[in-house]
Amino acid sequence: MAEQLNVQLVAVEEKVWSGKAEMVMARTTEGELGVLPGHAPLLGQLAEPGRVRIKLPGGEQVAYEVAGGFLSVSESGVTVLAESASPVSAASDS
């Protein structure tokens, strides 16, 4: 079985999404970032407006529009701390 990331997407008021993923993609103030298992630890500020895309095991993808916040990568996984996060519908997903 391929290595997977433990991912948590948290907004100010609630945990929005939590689970296993193959990859997390987000736009930070430093540029587009893709995180795979084994990525070096980092802390990045999310760009506004932003979108976080989570590639699930099996290839399905979920996406969230996020406002403000940070993305943290550590040995234990990826945590996205956003001021707000709302799901992107499949029709508007790109």
N, C-alpha and C positions, 0 to 999 in steps of 0.2 A: 504494500500500500504506500502511495506517495505521501511525503510529508505534508502536513497541513498547518495552517495558522489558526490560532485562537483569536477571534475577532470580537470586539465589543464596540458598538456605536451608541454613545450616550449623549443625550441632550440635557439641558439644564434641569428639566423637570422629570425626565424618565429615561430608562434604558430602552433604546429604540430597536436594536437588533443585537443578537449575540449568537455565535455559533462557529463552526469550522469553515474555513475557506482555503482555496488554492492560491488566491492572489487578492490584494487590495490595491485599488488605484484611486489616487486623489490628486487634486491640484493644490499645491502649496504656493506660498509667496515666492519660492525659489524655482517653481516650475512643476510640471506633471511628474508624479512619483508613482512607481509600481513597486509593491512590496511582495516578495516571495518568501517562503520558509527559508530561514537562515540569514535573512537580511541583517545588516549591521544595525545596532541600536541607534535611534535618532529621535529628535523632536522637531516637528515642523509646524509652522503656522499655516492654517488653511486659508486659501485665497477666497475672496468674496466677489461675486457669488461663486459657489463651489458645488461640486458633485463628487460624491464618494461612490465608487463602484466596487462591489464585492463579487468575485467569481467563486461560485460554490463548487464543491466536488461534483463532478458529472457535467460541468460546463454551464449550468444555469447561472444567470447573473442578476443581482439585485442592485438598485441604485437609489441614492438619496440625495436630494438637494440639501445642502448645509449652509448655514450662515455662521461665520465666525468660528473660532475654536482652534484646536490643535490636533495633530496626529502624532501618536507616540508608538515607536517600535521598540520592543524589548525582547529578551529571551523568552518571556512568557506569551508573547503575541503582539497584536496590534490593538490599540485603543484609540478611538476617535472621540474627542470631547468637543461637542459643538454647542453653540448657543441655541440653535434650533435645527431640526432635521425632519424632512418630510419625504415619503416615498415618491419615486418618479414612476409614473404609469408606463406600461410597456409601449403604448402608442407614442409617447414623447421621448422614450429612451433612445439615445443615439450612441 
